[in-house]
Amino acid sequence: MKEISSLLGYRESVRVVDATLRDGGLVNAFRFTDDFVRELYRTNIAAGVDCMEVGYKASRQLFNEKDFGKWKFCKDDDIYAVLGGNEEKKIKLAAMADVGRCDFREDIRPRSDSPLDVIRVACYVNQIAAAVEMIEDAKQKGYEVTCNIMAISTAQEGDVRVALDMLGRSPVDAIYIVDSFGSLYPEQIARVVAVYKEYADRYGKQLGIHAHNNQQLAFANTIEAVGDGVDWLDATYSGMGRGAGNCFMENLLGFLRNPKYKLYPVLQFVERYMVPLRAEGLRWGYDVQYLITGLLNQHPRTAIAFTADGRTDYSAYYNEMTAQE
């Protein structure tokens, strides 16, 4: 009798997206060294990762450049300077543009003049009309475009369906399920995917997932989603990301069992670069305070403040949070 593991296959349409610089940048204000970014780029290529998100296209009118590293703004010249632009590109590069926080008409140049390949528009469910405007602009400029609907766990199904129909009629390539608060369980992910897939199939769109690890379910939820037909899968090295962090790249590539993906380069990068980041005092990843916000389906900002203050009085924090209910 064959081992069960030998029966597992893989789907060619799956695409792994590394979000370390963008979501991880929320941990250190995007102050990654150029060496870190270059090695991450090389590692992603060696590991077979399909797309690397290099950060945000944030408005320099709204955010002071002195307060952040360069990957908050992802100026094309900075990307060229660090990653080069003359050699044959072996991986797609992406940047995220938040609705209302991006001067997209000026800062996103035509794809033919930019090192970027993918624009990831991020919005809340009530911002879909503005998101569609950004999607149309990016598509006209020649980019692949995704739309990341954030905090989906707080949205009403009727509103989500209206949003999905609007996105289906837009030129967006992929629509993302984003568990911003890390509050969803795999069975809930399955139901959410079913709703998204109804519209994705109707309009010929792909689906993606971006999971947070508040309840230590980012990997489990990503596995559930890919099994349900989701193709764009976000992950970060050592799960680095805001608060509780994200699905671990190490877990995801090991699970996919696709020969194009190589785990060894990822483990090397974790050893050489992620371990030192933690040693420097950067904190991210599962902890009880993030579990509490995940259970309560709330934004982790209070848990982030709890962490920054060095608190460990979890029961008092739980009382504080439930008193707000």
VMD Tcl script that draws the C-alpha trace (Angstrom):
set ca {
  {0.00 0.00 0.00}
  {1.32 3.42 -0.96}
  {2.06 5.95 1.74}
  {-0.53 8.74 1.80}
  {2.24 11.32 1.28}
  {3.14 9.73 -2.06}
  {-0.37 10.36 -3.34}
  {-0.22 14.11 -2.80}
  {0.02 16.12 -5.97}
  {0.36 19.80 -6.78}
  {-1.44 22.36 -8.90}
  {0.56 24.20 -11.54}
  {-1.53 27.37 -11.17}
  {-0.40 27.96 -7.57}
  {1.75 31.06 -7.08}
  {3.71 31.80 -3.91}
  {4.12 35.46 -2.99}
  {6.78 36.56 -0.50}
  {5.42 39.46 1.58}
  {8.36 39.73 4.00}
  {9.45 43.25 3.05}
  {5.94 44.65 3.04}
  {4.23 42.99 6.02}
  {7.53 42.49 7.81}
  {8.29 46.13 7.21}
  {5.48 46.99 9.60}
  {7.69 45.53 12.35}
  {10.79 47.68 11.73}
  {9.37 50.71 9.88}
  {10.73 49.22 6.63}
  {14.34 49.76 7.69}
  {15.87 46.72 6.03}
  {19.48 46.89 4.92}
  {20.21 46.73 1.21}
  {22.14 43.51 1.84}
  {19.07 41.94 3.48}
  {16.86 42.90 0.52}
  {19.32 41.65 -2.09}
  {19.79 38.34 -0.31}
  {16.03 37.94 0.13}
  {15.63 38.54 -3.61}
  {18.30 35.95 -4.45}
  {16.83 33.49 -1.98}
  {13.35 33.83 -3.45}
  {14.75 33.11 -6.90}
  {16.70 30.08 -5.65}
  {13.63 28.82 -3.76}
  {11.36 29.15 -6.81}
  {9.07 31.75 -5.21}
  {6.90 33.29 -7.93}
  {6.57 36.88 -6.77}
  {8.31 39.13 -4.24}
  {6.43 42.04 -2.71}
  {8.98 44.79 -2.08}
  {6.80 47.08 0.04}
  {4.22 49.83 -0.25}
  {3.65 52.59 -2.75}
  {2.77 54.96 0.08}
  {2.03 58.65 -0.41}
  {4.95 60.92 0.43}
  {2.38 63.63 1.05}
  {0.84 61.61 3.90}
  {3.94 59.88 5.29}
  {7.24 61.52 6.20}
  {10.10 59.75 4.43}
  {12.35 60.42 7.43}
  {10.16 58.18 9.59}
  {10.49 55.09 7.40}
  {12.88 53.04 5.34}
  {12.73 53.16 1.54}
  {10.42 50.14 1.23}
  {7.50 52.13 2.62}
  {7.54 54.04 -0.68}
  {9.13 51.66 -3.19}
  {10.42 54.34 -5.51}
  {11.41 52.73 -8.78}
  {14.92 54.20 -8.61}
  {15.46 52.60 -5.19}
  {14.33 49.22 -6.46}
  {16.69 49.45 -9.43}
  {19.55 50.59 -7.20}
  {19.21 47.65 -4.79}
  {18.01 44.84 -7.04}
  {19.40 45.93 -10.39}
  {17.53 46.25 -13.63}
  {19.69 45.05 -16.48}
  {19.84 41.30 -15.94}
  {17.05 38.96 -17.03}
  {14.30 39.03 -14.43}
  {13.70 35.64 -12.80}
  {10.95 36.62 -10.37}
  {8.06 39.06 -10.50}
  {8.13 42.10 -8.22}
  {5.06 43.57 -6.58}
  {4.13 46.58 -4.45}
  {1.01 47.27 -2.41}
  {-1.03 50.43 -2.86}
  {-3.58 51.23 -0.14}
  {-6.74 53.04 -1.13}
  {-6.52 56.59 0.21}
  {-2.83 56.28 1.11}
  {-1.23 56.23 -2.31}
  {-0.71 58.88 -5.01}
  {-1.15 56.17 -7.59}
  {-1.53 58.32 -10.67}
  {1.86 59.96 -10.11}
  {3.84 57.34 -8.18}
  {2.94 54.25 -10.21}
  {4.63 54.64 -13.56}
  {3.81 52.56 -16.64}
  {5.02 48.99 -16.29}
  {7.36 49.45 -19.24}
  {9.24 52.10 -17.22}
  {9.14 50.31 -13.86}
  {10.83 47.32 -12.22}
  {7.44 46.26 -10.83}
  {5.18 43.66 -12.43}
  {2.25 43.45 -10.01}
  {0.27 46.13 -8.17}
  {-1.63 44.88 -5.12}
  {-4.48 47.25 -4.36}
  {-5.59 47.05 -0.72}
  {-8.93 48.29 0.54}
  {-11.77 47.68 2.95}
  {-15.07 46.41 1.68}
  {-16.59 49.91 1.73}
  {-13.79 51.25 -0.48}
  {-14.34 49.03 -3.50}
  {-15.37 51.85 -5.84}
  {-12.10 53.67 -5.14}
  {-10.20 50.37 -5.46}
  {-11.69 49.76 -8.90}
  {-10.43 53.16 -10.00}
  {-6.91 52.20 -8.91}
  {-7.22 48.77 -10.52}
  {-8.23 50.31 -13.84}
  {-5.32 52.76 -13.68}
  {-2.80 49.99 -12.97}
  {-4.17 47.72 -15.70}
  {-4.01 50.57 -18.22}
  {-0.36 50.97 -17.26}
  {0.26 47.31 -18.04}
  {0.44 45.63 -14.62}
  {-1.00 42.46 -13.25}
  {-3.32 43.60 -10.49}
  {-4.71 42.01 -7.35}
  {-7.23 43.42 -4.91}
  {-6.76 42.59 -1.23}
  {-10.05 43.06 0.66}
  {-8.85 43.62 4.21}
  {-10.51 42.68 7.51}
  {-12.94 40.37 5.77}
  {-13.91 38.85 9.14}
  {-15.72 42.08 10.08}
  {-17.71 42.43 6.85}
  {-21.31 41.41 6.19}
  {-21.79 38.76 3.51}
  {-24.16 40.96 1.53}
  {-21.58 43.74 1.36}
  {-18.89 41.25 0.37}
  {-21.03 39.93 -2.46}
  {-21.61 43.44 -3.80}
  {-17.87 44.10 -3.60}
  {-17.02 40.84 -5.35}
  {-19.45 41.57 -8.15}
  {-17.89 45.01 -8.66}
  {-14.41 43.50 -8.68}
  {-15.54 40.75 -11.03}
  {-16.61 43.40 -13.53}
  {-13.26 45.18 -13.16}
  {-10.02 44.18 -14.94}
  {-8.47 42.82 -11.72}
  {-6.57 39.56 -12.13}
  {-6.85 38.10 -8.62}
  {-9.00 38.81 -5.58}
  {-7.54 38.20 -2.14}
  {-9.15 36.91 1.03}
  {-7.37 38.76 3.85}
  {-7.80 37.61 7.44}
  {-6.36 40.85 8.84}
  {-7.21 40.09 12.46}
  {-6.26 36.40 12.39}
  {-9.71 35.55 13.68}
  {-10.90 32.97 11.15}
  {-10.78 29.17 11.45}
  {-10.22 26.75 8.55}
  {-13.90 25.84 8.31}
  {-14.74 29.54 8.06}
  {-12.07 30.00 5.40}
  {-13.72 27.20 3.42}
  {-17.06 29.02 3.52}
  {-15.47 32.35 2.59}
  {-13.62 30.76 -0.32}
  {-16.89 29.27 -1.56}
  {-18.44 32.75 -1.73}
  {-15.38 34.26 -3.42}
  {-15.12 31.36 -5.85}
  {-18.70 31.86 -6.96}
  {-17.72 35.27 -8.35}
  {-14.21 34.28 -9.42}
  {-15.62 31.49 -11.58}
  {-18.34 33.74 -12.97}
  {-15.91 36.44 -14.04}
  {-12.76 34.40 -14.72}
  {-10.67 35.69 -11.81}
  {-8.08 34.00 -9.63}
  {-8.15 33.99 -5.85}
  {-5.50 34.65 -3.22}
  {-5.14 34.43 0.54}
  {-3.20 36.51 3.06}
  {-3.47 35.05 6.56}
  {-2.41 36.36 9.97}
  {-1.26 34.13 12.79}
  {-3.08 35.46 15.87}
  {-4.52 32.03 16.66}
  {-1.62 30.09 15.13}
  {-3.82 29.31 12.14}
  {-2.19 31.26 9.30}
  {-0.61 28.11 7.86}
  {-3.70 25.97 8.47}
  {-5.93 28.58 6.85}
  {-3.60 28.84 3.86}
  {-3.63 25.05 3.47}
  {-7.43 25.08 3.60}
  {-7.61 27.82 1.00}
  {-5.27 26.16 -1.49}
  {-7.21 22.93 -1.11}
  {-10.37 24.86 -1.95}
  {-8.90 26.26 -5.17}
  {-7.09 29.45 -4.10}
  {-3.94 29.98 -6.18}
  {-2.11 33.09 -4.90}
  {-0.57 32.25 -1.53}
  {1.13 34.86 0.65}
  {3.84 33.92 3.13}
  {6.79 35.55 4.90}
  {10.16 34.29 6.09}
  {9.86 33.18 9.73}
  {6.29 34.49 9.55}
  {7.59 38.07 9.90}
  {4.70 40.53 9.84}
  {2.63 42.97 11.82}
  {1.80 41.74 15.29}
  {1.30 37.99 15.21}
  {2.80 37.77 11.75}
  {1.85 35.64 8.77}
  {2.00 32.18 7.26}
  {5.58 30.90 7.46}
  {7.30 30.55 4.09}
  {9.16 27.53 5.50}
  {5.89 25.75 6.24}
  {4.24 26.64 2.96}
  {7.00 25.52 0.61}
  {7.39 22.30 2.55}
  {3.68 21.61 2.28}
  {3.25 22.34 -1.43}
  {5.54 19.47 -2.49}
  {6.00 21.08 -5.88}
  {9.49 20.33 -7.22}
  {9.86 23.91 -8.43}
  {10.00 25.09 -4.80}
  {13.21 24.54 -2.83}
  {13.24 24.67 0.96}
  {16.99 24.64 1.58}
  {17.67 28.24 0.41}
  {14.83 29.45 2.64}
  {16.31 27.72 5.67}
  {19.69 29.26 4.89}
  {18.17 32.74 4.75}
  {16.28 32.20 8.00}
  {19.48 31.10 9.69}
  {21.61 33.94 8.34}
  {19.15 36.85 8.38}
  {15.93 36.20 10.31}
  {17.56 34.83 13.46}
  {19.80 37.93 13.73}
  {16.77 40.21 13.32}
  {15.18 38.64 16.36}
  {18.49 38.85 18.22}
  {18.48 42.59 17.55}
  {15.23 42.84 19.50}
  {12.60 42.90 16.77}
  {9.43 41.18 17.94}
  {6.70 39.56 15.93}
  {4.76 36.33 15.99}
  {2.17 34.54 18.07}
  {1.71 35.60 21.68}
  {-1.24 35.56 24.06}
  {-2.16 39.21 23.49}
  {-2.55 38.52 19.77}
  {-4.60 35.43 20.51}
  {-6.98 37.65 22.47}
  {-7.50 40.16 19.65}
  {-7.92 37.28 17.21}
  {-10.55 35.63 19.39}
  {-12.37 38.94 19.72}
  {-12.05 39.72 15.99}
  {-10.37 43.04 16.73}
  {-7.53 44.99 15.18}
  {-4.22 44.07 16.89}
  {-3.19 47.69 17.57}
  {-3.87 47.33 21.30}
  {-1.92 44.06 21.40}
  {0.98 45.74 19.60}
  {0.95 48.48 22.26}
  {0.76 45.78 24.99}
  {3.88 44.18 23.50}
  {5.74 47.49 23.17}
  {5.04 48.24 26.84}
  {6.54 44.91 27.89}
  {3.33 43.81 29.58}
  {2.60 40.20 30.50}
  {-0.62 40.71 32.49}
  {-2.69 38.79 29.97}
  {-5.75 38.34 32.17}
  {-5.95 42.07 32.87}
  {-5.59 42.77 29.16}
  {-8.36 40.29 28.41}
  {-10.63 42.10 30.87}
  {-9.75 45.41 29.26}
  {-10.59 44.11 25.83}
  {-13.82 42.35 26.77}
  {-14.99 45.43 28.65}
  {-15.01 47.16 25.24}
  {-17.36 44.57 23.79}
}
mol new
graphics top color blue
foreach p $ca { graphics top sphere $p radius 0.5 }
foreach p [lrange $ca 0 end-1] q [lrange $ca 1 end] { graphics top cylinder $p $q radius 0.2 }
display resetview
